[in-house]
Amino acid sequence: MKMEVHIVSREVIKPSSPEVQLKKPYKLSLFDQLTPTTYSTVIFFYRMHDVNSDDITRAKIDRYKKSLSETLNIFYHLSGRVKGNLFIDSFNEGVPYIEAQVNCRLSDFLKHNEIESLNRFLPRQPFTKEAMEAPPLALQFNVFTCGGLAIAGAASHKIVDGATSKALFSTWASISRGDGDDIKQPDFEQASLFFPPRDSIPQSHLSLMETLWFTEGNYITRRFVFNAKAIATFKAMAIAGKPGVKTSRIQALTCFIWKSFIAASRAALDSPKPSILVEAVDLRSRTKPPMSYDSTGNAFWWATAFVNPMGTKTQLPELVETLNAATALYETDYTQTLQGEDGFETMSEYCNQLEELFSLEKPDIFAFTCWSYLGFTETNFGWGEPFWVALMGKVGPAFRNLTVLIETRDGRGIEAWITLDEKRMAILERDPEFLAFASPNPRIVLAGIAVTILSSTRILTWDSLSKCQEFIGFQSLLYELELHVYRPGISAKSAAIDQKDESLPKASSRASSLRIPLSKNPTNPIFFCSKSYPTAPLNPAIVNPFFSAQPSLQKTYLLQPNNLPKIIPQPRSKSTSAPSLHKSSVIERARGVMAVGGGELRQWVDKRMKDSYPVEVAERMLLLGFETWT
């Protein structure tokens, strides 16, 4: 089935307070002036937590729009327009807002997960040259037929960097869910005071910046996921045999990817060009005195690392040393030379050096930026945190090689969104060394979360539980259970406690429940927890918000977000007569239960199994759930 996104409405959202019009113009900083106008994008995907209805969806949209209008009272400069590359005013111009309907379920989209199709959710084309007067912010609210949501934002890099995006979305989400704790009060003046704008910027500098950002070509964006074990391996390789060398996991991963780019360039070109890595460095904590982290605008610049692709310093340890030296420059007095009225001279020297390099031979430029500190995976507008954060589909026809790093939902892995020219990307996607650590666009699994409390008898559907008052606390229960990881085994009492897996998240001291992932793919977990083993009790403070109101439900639940009819759990029969039993497998029983929408799952317990399913059976049950739902 071809996915289609139909535009339902277009409008402009403006600040709700008329006092915004009295604000003085927002001054650009020197870095704002040098940065081209182009949109960076982000898409937040939310699963359906409620019974799908037009009324509930409409309520979410109304809350979203109202909170946006209130947020623009704070971030009013995003509602204005840039004038003459000097300042922003006309704050009543507003933010373009689009509502769209997607003609499929969210699960259908995730089955295919075609990166290029992500652009259909976006209000603007990502990383394309735009007019300077383009709106600083644009938004699109996409609704799937199941009630799932894809909320997309496009922010102009002319005035919005990573820290500004973090403050914006954190504040907006906080207002939307009625929580004032995360509302930021941005500082609109610091950036222009530390890095004063110029009345006019030399055209040569502006042309150079456009060259750094844009070059004609056929660029392709792909998503690769690196797990915690792979990243730890890169870090160990980077410092092996170098006792005095330190590096971060992000720097190690960045240099591994850079190393793969260099290899692709050697394979693609008869005569490889010099290779330059430019990495975005936030200057807020590096200025003297340090700037506020809530200061707005582009308070970053590029650390520049250079290597000869045909030289000897293209192995991971050498690349890490080269990049560390480039970023360390901003820890010195060099950052201070960028500040104040004299900062323009330092910036001019930087531009002149790059122009000289480009005049000799056009190098390969690979830009990197890290979004793993922005907290996008925690953006909660009032209907839970996103289960996936995506960036973009295909960039414009004129761009550059760019890699954006963002954390996976568990916070341990990294998704690398890599944009390369077509020829290099084709080589990278066949590179065995790269693919030994990188998972190309692994499937995002929305549902099939099975939460099992041993001694189980019932299967309930997601649809039925969403109608229960106790469902409110279920999401926090899942979050807590995810923190407690042990190896599965027939005897959960012993094997689960004794055999830890270092590749999985560490257990937390906040509770002592037992979580056993029964799928090799960490995005397809099945949760087993026990209330009977004294070595792994469920913490009542965590469980009670969901289970306390209905003790009869303290059994087993296989939760599936499907449209099966509502089930009213019935208490177990107190009859003392022997039940009528026949030999059948758990899988057959589960299939029959799902077919009718709920009922008894287990009618007897084999004590030799210590009331625990074998791993293979549990995995098959989970797959059955996936098949039933999809």
LINGITA-V13884 format. One record per residue. N is the residue number from 1. PSI is psi in whole degrees, 0 to 359 (999 if undefined). Layout:
N,PSI
N,PSI
//
This chain:
1,132
2,126
3,133
4,141
5,115
6,126
7,122
8,319
9,156
10,138
11,179
12,125
13,128
14,162
15,141
16,340
17,129
18,344
19,340
20,327
21,346
22,356
23,147
24,158
25,146
26,119
27,135
28,157
29,173
30,320
31,325
32,316
33,325
34,341
35,129
36,161
37,111
38,153
39,129
40,146
41,157
42,145
43,125
44,124
45,129
46,133
47,165
48,121
49,348
50,165
51,127
52,127
53,154
54,326
55,317
56,316
57,318
58,321
59,320
60,317
61,316
62,319
63,318
64,313
65,318
66,317
67,327
68,314
69,321
70,324
71,325
72,344
73,331
74,308
75,59
76,335
77,337
78,350
79,358
80,199
81,145
82,135
83,119
84,23
85,30
86,318
87,174
88,133
89,203
90,54
91,355
92,5
93,321
94,176
95,122
96,133
97,132
98,136
99,137
100,150
101,129
102,137
103,24
104,171
105,156
106,322
107,324
108,319
109,317
110,335
111,318
112,319
113,53
114,120
115,319
116,329
117,347
118,331
119,338
120,340
121,353
122,145
123,344
124,154
125,129
126,142
127,58
128,146
129,131
130,159
131,148
132,331
133,7
134,149
135,136
136,338
137,140
138,149
139,151
140,130
141,108
142,130
143,124
144,164
145,336
146,354
147,353
148,157
149,148
150,108
151,119
152,139
153,145
154,117
155,135
156,124
157,353
158,324
159,2
160,118
161,189
162,314
163,323
164,319
165,318
166,313
167,319
168,305
169,326
170,315
171,314
172,313
173,321
174,316
175,320
176,321
177,5
178,30
179,116
180,0
181,327
182,15
183,122
184,148
185,94
186,150
187,112
188,354
189,334
190,314
191,317
192,339
193,318
194,322
195,79
196,141
197,163
198,149
199,328
200,141
201,131
202,136
203,329
204,322
205,317
206,321
207,322
208,316
209,322
210,324
211,322
212,327
213,325
214,131
215,134
216,139
217,172
218,99
219,145
220,137
221,132
222,153
223,126
224,139
225,131
226,125
227,174
228,324
229,318
230,316
231,320
232,324
233,316
234,316
235,318
236,319
237,324
238,329
239,5
240,128
241,11
242,81
243,333
244,355
245,134
246,148
247,160
248,166
249,327
250,317
251,320
252,316
253,317
254,314
255,329
256,315
257,319
258,316
259,320
260,325
261,317
262,318
263,320
264,323
265,319
266,321
267,332
268,332
269,141
270,323
271,91
272,144
273,163
274,145
275,125
276,126
277,128
278,127
279,132
280,129
281,121
282,126
283,356
284,316
285,356
286,352
287,167
288,115
289,166
290,141
291,160
292,142
293,344
294,8
295,140
296,169
297,187
298,91
299,50
300,162
301,180
302,126
303,134
304,120
305,139
306,135
307,155
308,117
309,339
310,2
311,191
312,349
313,51
314,11
315,163
316,312
317,319
318,321
319,321
320,317
321,318
322,315
323,320
324,320
325,323
326,317
327,329
328,337
329,325
330,356
331,357
332,191
333,354
334,320
335,322
336,331
337,345
338,348
339,156
340,189
341,331
342,351
343,332
344,327
345,317
346,318
347,322
348,321
349,318
350,314
351,319
352,321
353,319
354,320
355,321
356,318
357,316
358,331
359,333
360,310
361,129
362,116
363,168
364,127
365,127
366,114
367,142
368,142
369,144
370,123
371,10
372,347
373,3
374,346
375,22
376,328
377,354
378,11
379,105
380,108
381,2
382,358
383,36
384,168
385,153
386,142
387,348
388,142
389,119
390,167
391,302
392,168
393,273
394,134
395,177
396,170
397,343
398,108
399,202
400,169
401,119
402,138
403,125
404,127
405,129
406,145
407,151
408,169
409,330
410,355
411,1
412,326
413,177
414,131
415,126
416,113
417,103
418,126
419,121
420,161
421,155
422,319
423,314
424,322
425,321
426,322
427,317
428,319
429,352
430,4
431,111
432,326
433,320
434,315
435,345
436,339
437,335
438,135
439,113
440,114
441,59
442,150
443,138
444,119
445,120
446,315
447,191
448,29
449,119
450,122
451,118
452,121
453,121
454,156
455,48
456,152
457,344
458,154
459,128
460,158
461,157
462,320
463,318
464,320
465,331
466,344
467,357
468,143
469,327
470,346
471,339
472,319
473,3
474,323
475,320
476,328
477,314
478,317
479,317
480,318
481,330
482,343
483,353
484,104
485,126
486,166
487,143
488,156
489,164
490,318
491,91
492,333
493,323
494,304
495,323
496,330
497,323
498,330
499,93
500,155
501,112
502,343
503,354
504,164
505,145
506,150
507,148
508,155
509,358
510,340
511,171
512,33
513,169
514,121
515,128
516,110
517,121
518,26
519,142
520,334
521,116
522,345
523,358
524,63
525,150
526,133
527,125
528,131
529,151
530,137
531,357
532,333
533,126
534,337
535,348
536,62
537,153
538,140
539,115
540,328
541,334
542,319
543,324
544,321
545,335
546,319
547,338
548,325
549,339
550,85
551,330
552,345
553,1
554,60
555,246
556,144
557,128
558,110
559,125
560,124
561,80
562,188
563,31
564,155
565,158
566,141
567,131
568,109
569,139
570,142
571,153
572,146
573,139
574,9
575,137
576,356
577,149
578,132
579,155
580,113
581,149
582,155
583,122
584,157
585,160
586,324
587,315
588,318
589,316
590,321
591,319
592,321
593,315
594,330
595,328
596,359
597,4
598,164
599,197
600,133
601,313
602,130
603,354
604,165
605,130
606,109
607,336
608,337
609,2
610,38
611,37
612,138
613,145
614,151
615,316
616,321
617,316
618,320
619,319
620,326
621,319
622,317
623,323
624,318
625,317
626,314
627,319
628,319
629,315
630,999
//
